[in-house]
Amino acid sequence: MIEILKLFRVHQYIKNLFIFMPLLFSFSFANINDNLNTLIAFILFSLLASSIYIFNDLMDINEDRVHPKKKYRPLASGRVSMNSAKALILLLSISSLSISFVVNIELFAVMIIYFLLNISYSLKLKHIAILDIFIIATGFVLRLFAGSAVTGISLSMWIILMTFLLAIFLALTKRRDDVLLSLEGQETRKNIDGYNLEFVNAAMVLMAGVVIVSYIQYTISAEVIERLDTEYLYLTSFFVILGIFRYMQITFVEQDSGSPTKVVIRDRFLKVTIFLWLLTFIGVAKLT
C-alpha cells in the first residue's frame, strides 16, 4: 500500500495550491461555496495529476532505472507491477474527470486540456528542449483556470503572467539538475542535449529578474491599487525577492534543485518566507 501511495506523489500536490490563487488575489474568502468548490477542484485535480505521474513513470521506467535518485521509485525498482500502474491510471483519470463533469463543466474542460497536454508531454513533447519547460509552465496556468472555473472569479493578466514566469523559473531548476547529472556521465533525459549549464544558468537568472519585476509591477498597478484599496502592497515584494534569492542560493551554491516541490517542503527558510509573504499580503490589503 505504501508503494502505491508513493506512485501518487502526494508531495507534488503542493503545486495544486495554485488553484486557490484566484480566491487569494481577489480576497473572496467569505463565500463558503467558493471555498468548498475550490477544495473539490483541488482534490479532483490532484487525483488526475497522480494518474499522469504514474503514466509518466511508465513511460520513463527505463530512464529512471539508471537515474541515481529515480531508480528507487516504485515502478523503476519493480516494487509495483506495470499492470497495477495501468489500472490506477484508468481508475484515477476516469473517476476524477467524470466527477469534474458533474461538478462544473468548465472545470471538466480545463482538466481535459491538462490531461491531454500532459499525456502528450509524457509521450513525446518532454523530449523537445525549451518546449518541455513551457508545457510545465502552462500546467500551472491551467491550475489557475481550474480555480477560476469553480468560483467564477476572473483572472487578471498579472496573476497569469506571474504564474507562468515563476513556473518556467522552477522548471529550469529541474533541467539544471539533469544537466549536472549528464556532466557526471549520467544521461537521464533524451532532451538534455538541448541544454547546457551556461544556457540554463543564464535563463534562470533572466527569469528570476523578470518574475521580480513583474511582481513589483503588479503591486503598483492602478488596477490592483484600486481593487484592493491600498498603495502599500509593494511592501510584499521584499519577501518575493528574498524567496527568489534563497531558491537561487539552493540551486547555485548548495547544488540542490532536482525537485522544486521537495525543496520548498524541506527548506525552513523558504517556508518562513512564503508564510511571511502571505501574512503581509493579506495584512496590507485588509488593514489599509
Secondary structure, 3 states (H helix, E strand, C coil): CHHHHHHHCHHHHHHHHHHHHHHHHHCCCCCHHHHHHHHHHHHHHHHHHHHHHHHHHHHCHHHHCCCCCHHHCHHHHCCCCHHHHHHHHHHHHHHHHHHHHHHCHHHHHHHHHHHHHHHHHHHCHHHCCCHHHHHHHHHHHHHHHHHHHHHCCCCCHHHHHHHHHHHHHHHHHHHHHHHHHHHCCCCCCHHHHHCCHHHHHHHHHHHHHHHHHHHHHHHHCHHHHHHHCCCCHHHHHHHHHHHHHHHHHHHHCCCCCCCHHHHHHHCHHHHHHHHHHHHHHHHHHHHC
